[in-house]
């Protein structure tokens, strides 16, 4: 058997792939958090709940309306994004003039409310959501067996991350977003409706979380707590990457997912804490994060 | 004919502090007006209140016949008022060209990108650089240029020559004259007295949150003693 650093190659590549898949979710979720924080200066604690809502949207659409995975992948984020936009417009927007802590507390309360409601309605146990027929099965790569759905998750989340990055860095709308992040009052004086821009941004962030949620539904169990399980790690990713840096959030998501996967190979006991150890080290050496602009 | 901008008994506050105490002024179409005054008398506040950035205000602001009291900030530009702030407000995460294209076009009659690059050739050369990598003078040119694209009728400038080299100040003076020839109305706050006397048609002198004098450029020589006293120069 081929060995690498004293570890079977199969195990190494297998964990690398699992790390890449986890990293895809970290990247998608931390990207949304970074976009929201950049413009709204709100730490969106409801992000995990919005991810969970995406997975539930897919499951419930299938159960009640027979809507398949492919349609849910588009429709789920739209529904959750609209929900986010309504929350921003009716509630969150009233808190912008207050201390940033209020935004954090509000979204934290919102997350507890949403998760509590779903726990009440559907119980804490996870529910299965099957892999779409077109992506069922797997392929033998020679060194390992790759479930096709997991390969799909890696590819499609990469596309979504790059797409979001292009939207922000290369389009007119993105230029408004970047400018409003720097100086919202001046952008508004130029004739751009910044309050609407904030609503759109929060809706976009929530939609990205829900997109990750729909992608996650066939891999993890669809459960009311799936969001709070992952969101703590995602916050660590954002801190390591640097708050408000879009590309930083994406790259750090993949990097930490892979770091976590590889730790499972070399020192499995540490795999649950490795991301937080990295976060502590980064905070000590570079408080603004690896890609953060200002200290 | 009614003036393009009419400000009557304008009061403004920063929280508890009452900064403008009944400002009265008019700006006629095509005029270039300069507000003079010492630091802290309310010149910048006057501009920011007219634009609508400062919302704690009372009194009347009438622009092109329209009462601006209830116009939200993001509609100010659409009504024809363009603003170049004192700190210039160039965005560091945007390229020069993105900065230039950022303010939405609100009316016809603005300059085309070609005309702007002809007027400011430096910006064409550096159009792919981040906005804040430009020199101070180039940033000021960019801050003015991006408003010229939008087709606004009134250009409001807060200390456009502050901290710039004489040759750049001269260049900004030429640009303002070009704009005047095109019929643009300009309202500016300026500490550089010599610069102001070259570009302005009329002056307002501000002290303690109100206008204390108003005179055309022709009367400037006779007012020098009074100006020296009030400005302390």
Interface residues (C-beta under 8 A of the other chain):
Chain A: X172 X175 X176 X178 X179 X181 X182 X183 X185 X186 X187 X188 X189 X190 X191 X192 X193 X194 X195
Chain B: X51 X52 X53 X73 X74 X75 X76 X77 X78 X83 X85 X89 X91 X92 X93 X94 X98 X101 X102 X103 X104 X106 X150
